[in-house]
Amino acid sequence: MRELLVEGLGDWVPVDRLIGLAREAAERSRSDFRAVAIEVLTHLVRDGFMIVGELGGGGFEAWPGSADEVLERAVAALDGVHWAPAGGGFWLMNTPKGDSTAAA
């Protein structure tokens, strides 16, 4: 999680990065990378460290809805591309809380 927040200090983080880190962690712990990715994403969103969104005409556009609605949409989007978005998925943006945590 911290690695994503540190990367988020400088720019928006593509979901591909989350998936890559989840794959690495899952290999080490012999667990399912999707479960790892969902757990990390859930923690980041529900605890207010990052916001999920997409790139629009005005820059980063956060997805509307509650944390649970956003998480459900994110997992459905990843399921739709078989967990291989190849740069075409959503993005993550640090909140002020995420920036503070990354900078600590």
Secondary structure, DSSP 8 states (H G I E B T S, - for coil): -HHHHHHHHHS-EEHHHHHHHHHHHHHHHT--HHHHHHHHHHHHHHTTSEEEEEEETTEEEE--S-HHHHHHHHHHHHHHTTT--TT-S-EEEE-HHHHHHHH-
